Amino acid sequence: MTNEPISEVVIDEAGRLVIRPATAAFDDLYRAGAFGFRWDDGNASLVSPPPKEWGYTRWFEHMLSVIVGEYGVILTPWSDTQWKNVPNNLRAEMEAFASSNWADELARKGHKESADYGRKVQLEQALSHAGQLWDAACYSEYVEELSPYRYQLSPAQLKRLEIAKKRAAPPQ
């Protein structure tokens, strides 16, 4: 594994977490949809969506973990890292994570395959979106959203999926 300094951490005007490595480029991050974040060529940075289920610190941890798994690169804040629009408490949490032995722990526990990470993130995003659909009483869309994940759902989630199917069915 190699270490790569982070030159900048920003929460941009759209509410996205942006991590800019000092020199490394991850422009071939080909499964960005699976990981929930993407590489922005124009800004040479990793960009998360605005947080919904996860907070900024969790996105920071996730993005760094995926980069280690995909590239073997440990992104690390350093003394020259610029922190823009990042509240001090979030910065402290992110720096604490980065200075911990998280990469060693990840390796010791046996880093999951990238595909597993991707499926987990996709499921979490689908569950988040499905929750909004449920709240809006859009049951057929709820069923459509979660049906591909039925083998990954908990018993309670499967029960809710069955209820949504019944509610989405046309009256007889």
RAGI-V468612 format. One record per run of one state. SS is the DSSP state (H for helix, E for strand, L for the rest). FROM is the first residue (numbers start at 1). TO is the last residue. If there is no record, write none. Layout:
# RAGI-V468612
[[SS;FROM;TO] [SS;FROM;TO]]
This chain:
# RAGI-V468612
[[L;1;1] [E;2;11] [L;12;16] [E;17;21] [L;22;31] [H;32;35] [L;36;36] [E;37;40] [L;41;44] [E;45;48] [L;49;55] [H;56;71] [L;72;72] [E;73;84] [L;85;87] [H;88;99] [L;100;101] [H;102;109] [L;110;113] [H;114;135] [L;136;138] [H;139;147] [L;148;149] [H;150;152] [L;153;154] [H;155;168] [L;169;172]]
